[in-house]
Amino acid sequence: MHPTGNMRIVERLVAQKLITPEAQEGVLNHHKAMGGRIEEALIDSGVIQEAALLKFLAAHHKTRFVSTEKLAKADIDRFTLDKVPKKLAEREGVFPVLWNQESSELSIVTADPDNAGALHEVQLGSSAKQVHAFIGRPAAIKAAINKAYNGDIHAFAVLDRSAHEQFTSMLDVYERNLVSAESMAVSLADESGRERMISASDLEKNNKTTNRGTSGVTDQSFLEVLNVLVSLIENARPDLRGHSAQVARLMRKIGERIGVSQSDLAGFMIAGYLHDLGKMSAYHLTALNVAEYEGHKTAAGKLYKAPLRLLEAVDLPPSANTSLSQMYERYDGEGLPNGTKGKEIALGARLLSIADTYADLTQNPRNPYRRALRPVQACEVLGKYKGSVFDPNLVDLFKHTVTGEDLKARLLANRHRALLIDPDPEETTVLELRLIEHGFEVKIARTLEQALRALEGGEIEVVISEIDIDGEDGFRLLSEARKQPWGEHLPWMFISSQGGGNVAQKAFELGASDFLTKPTQADLLVTKLKQVISRHAAGRGGRGVSGSLQEMGLPDMVQVLWHGRKTGSLKIRARGEVGEIHFVEGAVYNALWGNLRGEEAFYGMLSLTDGEFALDPNFRADAQAITASPEALLLEGMRRLDENQRA
């Protein structure tokens, strides 16, 4: 077809009685008035549905079609995108969707699958042995190119009226209920971390000048809405999925540690959620990347105001505004946009630069170190830039806080590796976030091929799967898994849009551990998942935890294991000596250090600040040699340390 479309397509549709002659006249008038391609005139005038038109065109061109919905949800990896340069994609209207490494075959979507010249250019540019052309709606292809290459997260909104209305509605709610300093501040949980409703008196106490309504907002609903909205936006960036939510959690954690006001804390969290909006270019712009690389610095100079411009109609709190506008300033005054220095940079901005960089280093495998770093390693990187890029005092506080929490989580929970199989990112976003919050390591598979690759590695401990996996059968995947050594006894839960007793019965006959019908509450699914894992984990030992005493001091570690009611052996190696502390349900049963035994061995290790530890959760103590409570042991140990320091 030519850029304006092939007019004969309308005649063929009439000949096959897919549209009426009267509709033909209306389409031609619409096309004459609006211009563009004839396919768009057919769809926009409402005489034929997109699916019917694409099916007709695919049959005519002897190929397959790709709907707008599929293109909107497509998560194309960067390697495949790079096969077709952006300029070529825009000029010829082609969008790459699949690259077969073994056969060197490239699949693209185009409105003109018979355009030999364009296909030849794509083949030359990609070095592919063969190019397969599928057909798609012209406007959808343009939107896919704009979304994938330019990072335009709203590219498909104009093609989906219902989605556009839903997005507008969400923004209205966001502006009306969430973004003011008053409503966000009062929605935060109290110090005990328990969910609470905010009464009218609480709201008045927080800000007497507000004219907003006094309906209650819970901490849970506040976090849920922001988590889901921002995470859905970030689904286009698989390496950074959940990044902004993690930054917001870090902002809250450090803000609470510092003791900022509730209104400032709310602003810090807003900045954490919003800091990457409008910046989805080829670069991920963190304070560290902007300081180190000229390309990042140039991009940041153009995009640093993007979140504020996108939300200029929203009355963001001052602490959010300053955090967002100054996050690329440097502590030494060499940053942008204004070269502000030291404590003149807003506190929220100094915190945001650290939290954003830390999250990038620990989550994003495309960071400057080309791998996701452990928390301690990421904090070491931050330490290298103390006084130049980052506030040195805040870096020290941040390191102490995040490494302690990381180690605490590792000590208290054996992390389980879960595989989540579902082609729809919207369906999996909330569940993935909830699983991560409960200590799971989550891998995502959108196709059966991806699922098999993940499962064959043998490290997956539980599977949560949809039945309909992009047109494939999840039941078949389970049947195949049960024939393999790695899948014979693997816990497997189905959560599916297909309901009915027959479907559930088939799932259980194939060996599924549980079956839930969509929609279901994420918390309920996590609870059932833990029950499934508990049943299958009988007789199997847990994984140990190891680390450095610099990450967490021994007194703090004893308190964590005590309050967590952990059982096992904490082995210590320091000063050329090896020691052990035995725990049973949190109680200290025995200790060994050099020639010392019992309480004296415990006190001897308590002063260690440099060394290594390893927790073996499968160890079982023989006999109880220490009867004092952990609290009494720690108090006596601290008293002895004080006496030794004064001596």
C-alpha positions in Angstrom: 0.0 0.0 0.0 1.0 3.6 -0.4 1.2 6.0 2.5 -2.4 7.1 2.0 -3.5 3.5 1.9 -4.9 1.4 -1.0 -8.4 2.5 -2.0 -9.2 -0.8 -3.5 -9.3 -2.3 0.0 -12.7 -0.7 0.5 -14.0 -2.2 -2.8 -12.8 -5.6 -1.7 -14.5 -5.2 1.7 -17.8 -4.4 -0.1 -17.4 -7.3 -2.5 -17.0 -9.7 0.5 -20.0 -8.0 2.2 -17.9 -7.0 5.2 -19.1 -3.4 4.8 -22.1 -2.0 3.0 -22.0 0.3 -0.1 -23.5 3.0 2.1 -20.6 2.5 4.6 -18.2 2.7 1.7 -19.3 6.2 0.8 -19.1 7.3 4.4 -15.5 5.9 4.7 -14.4 7.7 1.5 -15.9 11.0 2.8 -14.1 10.6 6.1 -10.8 9.8 4.4 -11.2 12.8 2.1 -11.8 15.1 5.1 -9.2 13.7 7.5 -6.5 12.3 5.1 -4.1 9.6 6.3 -4.4 5.9 5.6 -7.6 4.3 4.5 -7.3 1.7 7.3 -7.6 4.4 9.9 -10.6 5.9 8.1 -12.3 2.4 8.2 -11.7 1.9 11.9 -12.4 5.5 13.0 -15.7 5.7 11.1 -16.8 2.6 13.0 -17.9 0.6 9.9 -15.6 -2.3 10.8 -13.8 -3.5 13.9 -10.0 -3.5 13.9 -9.9 -7.3 14.5 -12.1 -8.0 11.5 -10.2 -5.6 9.2 -6.8 -7.0 10.2 -8.0 -10.6 9.7 -9.2 -9.7 6.2 -5.8 -8.0 5.4 -3.8 -10.8 6.8 -5.7 -13.3 4.6 -5.1 -11.1 1.6 -1.4 -10.8 2.2 -1.1 -14.4 3.4 0.4 -13.5 6.7 -0.6 -13.1 10.4 -1.9 -10.0 12.1 -0.9 -8.3 15.4 -3.6 -6.3 17.1 -3.2 -3.0 18.8 -3.8 -4.6 22.2 -0.9 -7.0 21.6 1.4 -4.2 20.4 0.5 -2.1 23.4 1.4 -4.9 25.8 4.5 -6.1 23.9 7.7 -5.9 26.0 10.4 -6.0 23.3 14.0 -6.5 24.5 16.6 -3.9 23.5 18.6 -6.4 21.5 15.7 -7.0 19.1 14.9 -3.2 18.9 18.5 -2.5 17.9 18.1 -4.8 14.9 16.0 -2.0 13.3 17.4 1.5 13.8 14.9 4.1 15.0 15.1 6.2 11.8 14.5 3.2 9.6 11.5 2.1 11.8 10.0 5.5 11.6 10.6 6.0 7.9 9.3 2.6 6.7 6.7 2.1 9.4 8.1 -1.2 10.7 8.3 -2.4 14.2 10.5 -5.4 15.2 8.9 -7.9 17.6 11.0 -11.1 17.5 14.6 -12.1 16.8 15.5 -15.8 16.4 19.1 -16.0 17.3 19.6 -19.6 16.0 18.1 -19.0 12.6 18.9 -15.3 12.3 15.3 -14.6 11.4 13.6 -11.3 12.3 9.8 -10.8 12.6 8.4 -7.3 12.2 4.9 -5.7 12.1 4.1 -3.4 9.3 1.0 -2.0 7.5 2.6 -2.9 4.2 3.9 -6.5 4.3 4.3 -6.6 0.5 6.6 -3.6 0.4 9.7 -5.4 -1.0 11.9 -2.3 -0.8 11.2 -1.7 2.9 11.7 -5.4 3.7 15.0 -5.4 1.8 16.3 -2.4 3.8 15.3 -4.0 7.1 17.0 -7.2 6.1 20.2 -5.3 5.2 20.1 -3.2 8.4 19.5 -6.2 10.7 21.8 -8.7 8.9 18.9 -11.1 9.1 18.8 -14.2 6.8 15.1 -13.7 6.5 12.4 -11.1 7.5 8.9 -12.2 8.4 6.3 -9.4 8.0 3.1 -9.5 10.0 0.4 -6.9 9.4 -0.9 -4.4 11.9 -2.8 -1.2 12.2 -0.7 1.8 10.9 -1.5 4.0 13.9 -0.7 1.1 16.3 2.7 0.5 14.7 3.5 4.2 14.9 2.5 4.2 18.6 4.7 1.1 19.3 7.7 2.8 17.7 7.1 5.9 19.8 6.7 3.9 23.0 9.7 1.5 22.5 12.2 3.9 20.9 11.2 7.2 22.5 9.8 6.1 25.9 6.4 7.6 25.3 4.3 5.7 27.9 1.1 7.3 26.7 1.6 6.5 23.0 -1.3 4.1 22.8 -3.8 6.2 24.8 -5.3 7.9 21.8 -6.1 4.5 20.2 -8.0 3.2 23.2 -10.9 5.3 24.3 -11.7 3.2 27.4 -8.0 3.2 28.4 -7.8 6.9 27.9 -10.9 7.5 30.0 -9.6 5.1 32.7 -6.2 6.9 32.8 -7.9 10.3 33.0 -10.1 9.0 35.9 -7.1 7.7 37.7 -5.3 11.0 37.4 -8.3 12.8 38.7 -8.4 10.6 41.8 -4.6 11.0 42.1 -4.8 14.8 42.1 -8.0 14.9 44.2 -7.0 12.5 47.0 -3.3 11.7 46.9 -1.0 14.5 45.9 -1.7 17.2 48.5 0.6 17.4 51.4 -2.4 17.1 53.8 -3.9 14.0 52.4 -0.7 12.2 51.8 0.8 13.1 55.2 -2.2 11.8 57.1 -2.3 8.6 55.1 1.0 7.4 56.5 1.0 4.7 59.1 1.7 5.3 62.7 5.0 4.4 64.3 3.8 0.9 65.1 3.3 0.3 61.3 -0.3 -0.7 61.8 -2.9 0.5 59.3 -5.2 3.2 60.6 -8.1 5.3 59.4 -7.7 9.1 59.5 -10.5 10.9 61.2 -11.7 14.4 60.6 -10.0 15.5 63.8 -6.7 14.0 62.6 -7.0 15.8 59.3 -7.8 19.1 61.0 -4.9 18.7 63.4 -2.6 18.0 60.5 -3.5 21.1 58.6 -6.3 23.4 59.8 -6.4 25.4 56.6 -7.4 22.5 54.3 -10.8 22.7 52.5 -10.6 19.1 51.3 -13.1 16.4 52.5 -12.5 14.4 55.6 -13.2 10.9 54.3 -10.6 8.5 55.6 -7.6 7.4 53.7 -5.6 4.3 54.9 -1.9 3.8 54.7 -2.6 0.6 52.8 -4.7 2.2 50.1 -2.3 5.1 49.7 0.7 2.8 49.1 -1.4 0.4 46.9 -2.5 3.1 44.5 0.9 4.7 44.1 2.7 1.3 43.8 0.3 0.1 41.1 0.1 3.3 39.1 3.9 3.9 38.9 4.7 0.2 38.5 2.4 -0.2 35.6 4.1 2.8 33.9 7.5 1.1 34.5 6.5 -2.2 32.9 8.0 -0.8 29.7 11.4 -0.9 31.4 11.8 -4.6 32.6 15.2 -3.9 34.2 13.7 -1.1 36.3 10.3 -2.7 37.1 9.4 -1.5 40.6 12.3 0.9 40.8 10.3 4.1 41.7 8.3 2.2 44.4 11.6 1.0 45.9 13.0 4.6 45.8 9.9 5.9 47.6 10.2 3.2 50.3 13.8 4.2 50.8 12.9 7.8 51.1 10.4 7.0 53.7 12.8 4.8 55.7 15.5 7.4 55.8 13.1 10.2 56.3 11.6 8.5 59.4 15.1 7.7 60.7 16.1 11.4 60.4 12.8 12.4 62.0 11.4 14.8 59.4 7.9 16.2 59.7 5.0 14.2 58.4 4.3 16.7 55.6 8.0 16.6 54.5 8.0 12.8 54.6 5.0 12.8 52.4 6.7 15.1 49.9 9.8 12.9 49.9 7.8 9.8 49.1 6.0 11.6 46.3 9.3 12.6 44.8 10.5 9.0 45.1 7.5 7.8 43.1 7.5 10.5 40.5 11.3 11.2 39.9 11.5 9.2 36.6 8.3 10.3 35.0 9.0 11.7 31.5 12.6 10.6 31.6 12.3 7.2 29.9 15.1 7.8 27.3 18.0 5.5 26.5 19.6 6.5 29.7 18.6 5.9 33.3 19.4 9.3 34.9 20.7 8.9 38.4 22.9 11.4 40.3 25.9 9.1 39.9 25.4 8.5 36.1 24.8 12.2 35.5 28.0 13.1 37.4 30.1 10.4 35.5 28.9 10.4 31.9 28.5 13.4 29.6 25.6 11.8 27.7 23.6 11.3 30.9 24.5 14.9 32.0 23.2 16.3 28.7 20.0 14.3 28.9 19.5 15.4 32.5 19.9 19.0 31.6 16.9 18.7 29.2 14.7 16.4 31.3 15.2 17.3 34.9 11.9 19.3 35.0 9.9 16.6 33.2 8.0 15.3 36.3 7.1 18.8 37.4 5.9 19.7 33.8 3.8 16.6 33.6 2.1 17.5 36.9 2.2 21.2 36.7 -1.6 21.4 37.2 -1.2 19.4 40.5 -0.4 21.3 43.7 2.6 19.2 44.8 4.0 19.9 48.3 7.1 22.1 48.4 9.3 19.3 49.6 8.4 17.2 46.6 9.1 20.1 44.2 12.5 20.9 45.6 13.4 17.2 45.7 12.5 16.7 42.1 14.1 19.9 40.7 17.4 19.6 42.6 18.1 15.8 42.5 21.0 16.2 40.1 22.7 18.9 42.1 26.1 17.8 43.6 27.3 18.2 47.1 30.5 19.9 45.8 28.5 22.5 43.7 29.3 21.0 40.3 25.8 19.7 39.6 22.8 21.0 37.7 20.7 23.0 37.1 22.1 25.8 39.3 25.3 24.5 40.9 23.8 24.6 44.3 26.3 23.3 47.0 26.2 21.4 50.3 23.4 22.0 52.7 21.9 24.6 50.4 20.6 21.7 48.4 17.2 20.7 49.8 17.3 17.7 52.1 14.8 15.7 50.1 17.0 16.2 46.9 20.1 15.0 48.7 18.2 11.9 49.9 16.6 11.3 46.5 20.0 11.4 44.8 21.3 8.7 47.2 18.1 6.5 47.2 17.8 6.6 43.4 21.4 5.7 42.8 21.3 2.9 45.4 18.2 1.4 43.8 19.8 1.5 40.4 22.9 -0.2 41.6 21.1 -3.0 43.4 18.3 -3.6 40.9 19.4 -2.6 37.4 21.8 -4.9 35.6 22.5 -2.1 33.1 24.0 0.2 35.8 27.6 1.4 35.3 28.9 -1.9 37.0 26.8 -4.0 34.5 25.4 -6.2 37.3 23.1 -5.8 40.3 25.2 -5.2 43.3 24.6 -6.4 46.9 23.5 -3.7 49.3 26.9 -3.5 51.0 28.6 -3.3 47.6 26.2 -0.5 46.5 26.9 1.4 49.7 30.6 1.1 49.1 30.1 2.8 45.7 28.1 5.6 47.3 31.0 6.0 49.8 33.4 6.7 46.9 31.4 9.8 46.0 30.9 11.2 49.5 31.6 14.9 49.6 31.6 15.2 45.8 28.2 13.9 44.5 26.5 12.9 47.8 26.1 14.4 51.3 28.7 12.4 53.3 26.6 12.3 56.5 23.6 11.1 54.7 25.6 8.3 52.9 26.8 7.0 56.3 23.3 7.1 57.7 21.9 5.4 54.6 24.5 2.7 54.7 23.8 1.9 58.3 20.1 1.7 57.7 19.8 -0.2 54.5 22.4 -2.8 55.2 21.0 -3.6 58.6 17.5 -4.1 57.2 18.8 -6.2 54.4 20.7 -8.5 56.8 17.7 -8.6 59.2 15.5 -9.9 56.3 18.0 -12.5 55.4 18.4 -13.7 58.9 14.6 -14.0 59.6 13.5 -15.6 56.3 14.6 -18.2 53.9 13.9 -16.6 50.6 11.9 -18.7 48.1 12.4 -18.4 44.4 9.0 -18.0 42.7 8.2 -18.2 39.0 5.2 -16.1 37.9 3.9 -17.1 34.5 1.4 -14.7 32.9 1.4 -12.9 29.6 -0.4 -9.8 31.0 1.8 -7.4 33.0 -1.2 -5.6 34.5 -2.4 -8.9 36.1 1.0 -9.6 37.6 2.1 -6.2 38.9 0.3 -6.2 42.2 1.1 -9.9 42.9 4.8 -9.4 42.0 5.1 -6.4 44.4 3.3 -8.3 47.2 5.5 -11.4 46.8 8.7 -9.2 46.9 7.4 -7.5 50.0 7.0 -11.0 51.6 10.6 -12.0 50.9 10.2 -13.9 47.7 12.6 -13.7 44.8 10.4 -13.4 41.7 11.1 -14.3 38.1 8.6 -13.4 35.4 7.8 -15.4 32.3 5.4 -14.1 29.7 5.6 -17.2 27.3 6.0 -21.0 27.7 9.4 -20.7 26.2 10.6 -18.2 28.8 9.0 -20.4 31.5 10.8 -23.5 30.4 14.1 -21.7 30.3 13.6 -20.5 33.9 12.4 -24.0 35.1 15.2 -25.9 33.5 17.7 -24.1 35.6 16.4 -26.0 38.6 16.4 -23.1 41.0 12.6 -22.4 41.0 10.9 -23.5 44.2 7.2 -22.6 43.4 5.3 -21.7 40.3 2.2 -19.4 40.0 0.8 -19.8 36.5 -2.1 -18.6 34.3 -3.7 -21.4 32.2 -4.0 -19.3 29.0 -0.4 -18.3 28.3 -0.5 -16.1 25.2 -2.6 -18.7 23.3 -0.7 -21.7 24.8 -1.9 -24.2 27.4 -0.5 -23.9 30.9 -1.8 -27.4 31.7 0.5 -28.7 29.0 3.5 -27.0 30.7 2.6 -28.6 34.0 2.3 -32.0 32.3 5.8 -31.6 30.8 7.3 -30.4 34.0 6.0 -33.5 35.9 8.1 -35.7 33.5 11.3 -33.9 34.4 13.5 -34.4 37.6 13.3 -30.6 38.3 9.5 -30.6 38.1 8.4 -33.9 39.5 7.5 -32.5 42.9 7.6 -28.8 42.2 4.8 -26.9 44.0 2.5 -25.4 41.3 -0.5 -23.0 41.8 -2.8 -21.9 39.1 -4.5 -18.5 39.2 -6.6 -18.1 36.1 -9.4 -16.2 34.4 -10.8 -19.6 33.4 -13.2 -20.6 36.2 -15.5 -23.6 36.7 -15.2 -26.9 38.5 -14.0 -28.8 35.4 -11.0 -26.6 34.9 -10.1 -26.7 38.6 -10.5 -30.5 38.6 -8.2 -30.9 35.7 -5.6 -28.8 37.4 -5.7 -30.9 40.5 -5.6 -34.2 38.4 -2.4 -32.9 36.8 -0.9 -32.4 40.3 -1.5 -28.7 40.9 -1.1 -27.7 44.6 -3.9 -25.1 44.5 -6.2 -23.2 42.1 -7.6 -19.7 42.3 -9.9 -17.8 39.9 -9.2 -14.2 38.9 -9.7 -11.7 40.2 -8.3 -12.6 43.6 -6.8 -10.6 46.4 -3.0 -10.6 46.3 -2.7 -11.0 50.1 -5.0 -14.1 49.9 -2.8 -15.6 47.2 0.4 -15.0 49.2 -1.1 -16.7 52.2 -2.1 -19.7 50.2 1.3 -19.7 48.5 3.1 -19.9 51.9 0.8 -22.8 52.9 1.7 -24.6 49.7 5.4 -24.1 50.3 5.2 -25.1 53.9 3.5 -28.4 52.9 6.2 -29.2 50.3 9.1 -28.0 52.4 8.6 -30.8 55.1 11.9 -32.5 55.6 13.9 -30.1 53.5 16.5 -27.9 55.1 16.6 -24.1 54.7 19.4 -22.1 53.1 21.9 -20.5 55.3 22.9 -16.8 55.6 26.4 -15.5 55.7 28.0 -12.0 55.9 30.3 -9.7 57.7 30.0 -8.4 61.3 30.5 -4.9 59.8 27.0 -5.3 58.2 25.5 -5.8 61.6 27.1 -6.0 65.0 26.7 -9.3 67.0 24.5 -7.7 69.8 22.0 -6.5 67.1 22.2 -9.9 65.4 21.4 -11.7 68.6 18.3 -9.5 69.2 17.1 -10.2 65.6 17.4 -13.9 66.1 15.8 -13.7 69.6 12.8 -11.7 68.6 12.4 -13.7 65.4 12.4 -17.0 67.4 15.0 -18.5 65.1 16.7 -21.9 65.6 20.2 -22.7 64.3 23.8 -22.2 64.8 25.5 -18.8 64.4 29.1 -19.4 63.5 31.7 -16.6 64.0 35.1 -16.4 62.5 37.3 -13.5 63.7 40.9 -12.9 65.0 41.9 -16.3 63.8 39.4 -18.0 66.1 36.1 -19.8 65.4 33.0 -19.6 67.6 29.4 -20.6 67.7 26.2 -19.5 69.4 23.3 -22.0 69.4 19.7 -20.8 69.2 16.5 -22.7 69.9 13.3 -20.8 69.2 15.2 -17.6 69.8 16.7 -18.7 73.2 20.5 -18.9 73.5 21.3 -22.6 74.4 25.1 -22.6 74.2 28.1 -20.8 73.0 31.7 -21.8 72.2 34.7 -19.4 71.6 38.2 -20.7 71.7 38.6 -22.5 75.0 35.5 -20.8 76.5 32.1 -22.4 76.9 28.6 -21.2 77.9 28.0 -17.6 79.0 31.7 -16.7 79.1 32.1 -17.7 75.5 29.1 -15.6 74.6 30.5 -12.5 76.4 33.9 -13.1 74.7 32.4 -12.8 71.3 30.1 -9.9 72.0 32.9 -7.4 71.6 33.8 -8.5 68.1 33.4 -5.8 65.5 35.4 -7.3 62.6 34.9 -10.8 61.3 32.6 -13.1 59.4 29.4 -15.0 60.4 27.3 -17.8 58.9 23.8 -18.8 60.2 23.0 -22.5 59.7 19.2 -22.9 60.2 19.4 -26.7 60.0 21.6 -27.1 63.1 19.9 -28.5 66.2 21.4 -28.0 69.7 22.1 -31.1 71.8 21.7 -29.7 75.3 21.0 -26.4 76.9 24.1 -25.0 78.7 22.9 -21.4 79.0 19.6 -20.7 81.0 19.8 -16.8 81.1 17.5 -15.0 78.7 18.9 -13.3 75.6 18.0 -10.0 77.2 19.9 -10.8 80.4 22.9 -12.0 78.4 23.0 -8.8 76.3 22.6 -6.5 79.4 25.4 -8.3 81.2 27.6 -8.3 78.1 27.1 -4.6 77.6 28.0 -3.9 81.3 31.2 -5.9 80.9 32.1 -4.0 77.7 31.6 -0.7 79.5 33.8 -1.7 82.4 36.6 -2.9 80.0 36.4 0.5 78.1 36.7 2.5 81.4 39.6 0.3 82.7 
